[in-house]
């Protein structure tokens, strides 16, 4: 999973939360150094970003594996959304 993609998602979420709370947030683009004119700075440490990417990768891999086991037990070759719905509660508790 791309660190740039995860960082873009984080920036999008931070911006939306600030808008919902009627706050202003300064989002800093780590690579370009661009700053938007807002009051509070929100950024991600590069190590935290790497860790977030790895955690998301492991979470998705585990979700696919567990869903695959359920599909296999039902004799189905493809994972369907219902398989994912069945494993998510326990998966969220495990993480």
JORA-V586074 format. One record per pair of residues at least 6 apart in sequence whose ideal C-beta (glycine too) atoms are under 8 Angstrom apart, sorted by sequence separation. I is the first residue (numbers start at 1). GAP is how many residues later the second one is. D is the distance in whole Angstrom. If there is no record, write none. Layout:
i=I gap=GAP d=D
i=I gap=GAP d=D
//
This chain:
i=18 gap=6 d=6
i=28 gap=6 d=8
i=29 gap=6 d=8
i=71 gap=6 d=7
i=18 gap=7 d=4
i=28 gap=7 d=6
i=71 gap=7 d=7
i=17 gap=8 d=8
i=27 gap=8 d=8
i=44 gap=8 d=8
i=71 gap=8 d=5
i=26 gap=9 d=6
i=27 gap=9 d=6
i=71 gap=9 d=7
i=74 gap=9 d=8
i=15 gap=10 d=6
i=26 gap=10 d=6
i=14 gap=11 d=6
i=26 gap=11 d=8
i=27 gap=11 d=7
i=68 gap=11 d=6
i=15 gap=12 d=6
i=26 gap=12 d=4
i=67 gap=12 d=5
i=71 gap=12 d=5
i=14 gap=13 d=6
i=25 gap=13 d=5
i=26 gap=13 d=7
i=28 gap=13 d=6
i=30 gap=13 d=7
i=70 gap=13 d=5
i=24 gap=14 d=4
i=25 gap=14 d=8
i=26 gap=14 d=6
i=28 gap=14 d=8
i=30 gap=14 d=8
i=24 gap=15 d=4
i=25 gap=15 d=5
i=26 gap=15 d=4
i=27 gap=15 d=6
i=28 gap=15 d=5
i=64 gap=15 d=7
i=68 gap=15 d=8
i=11 gap=16 d=5
i=23 gap=16 d=8
i=24 gap=16 d=6
i=25 gap=16 d=8
i=26 gap=16 d=7
i=27 gap=16 d=8
i=30 gap=16 d=7
i=67 gap=16 d=4
i=70 gap=16 d=6
i=23 gap=17 d=7
i=25 gap=17 d=5
i=67 gap=17 d=5
i=70 gap=17 d=7
i=11 gap=18 d=8
i=67 gap=19 d=8
i=18 gap=20 d=8
i=67 gap=20 d=5
i=63 gap=21 d=6
i=66 gap=21 d=4
i=18 gap=22 d=8
i=7 gap=23 d=7
i=18 gap=24 d=8
i=63 gap=24 d=6
i=66 gap=24 d=8
i=63 gap=25 d=7
i=66 gap=25 d=6
i=14 gap=28 d=5
i=63 gap=28 d=6
i=62 gap=29 d=6
i=11 gap=31 d=8
i=59 gap=32 d=7
i=62 gap=32 d=8
i=62 gap=33 d=8
i=10 gap=34 d=6
i=59 gap=36 d=6
i=7 gap=37 d=6
i=10 gap=39 d=8
i=55 gap=40 d=8
i=7 gap=42 d=6
i=10 gap=42 d=8
i=6 gap=43 d=6
i=3 gap=46 d=5
i=6 gap=46 d=6
i=3 gap=47 d=7
i=6 gap=47 d=5
i=3 gap=50 d=6
i=6 gap=50 d=7
i=2 gap=51 d=8
i=1 gap=52 d=5
i=1 gap=55 d=6
i=1 gap=56 d=5
//
